[in-house]
């Protein structure tokens, strides 16, 4: 792999992998929170998030789930919800050179917060 930006980073390959993973999770959170949704388009949104993150550098795998039980059944022209952080469960595998990290963003009820963590 030829990384044209490598000279701008002053860190280990592992630190770079973790940095890249954090950037990806942050971009998912800030790009998609607030998107209009209801039970009819959840799978399309999960797919869109997955496909958009997969084109970013160094992403090897992405799994995106929206908690359907948190979405109310709505009908009518003006009835929809917006995606909230506590609805997302996202796992990513990011590989930089020989270093691979697995990160996750999920709602942690005890903290009342959509926490982004390094899993492996």
Secondary structure, DSSP 8 states (H G I E B T S, - for coil): ---TTGGG--S-HHHHHHHHHHHHHHHHHHHHTT-EE-TTTHHHHHHHHHHHHHTSTTEEEEEEEE-GGGS----STT--EE--GGGEEEEEEEEETTEEEEEEEEEETTTTEEEEEE--
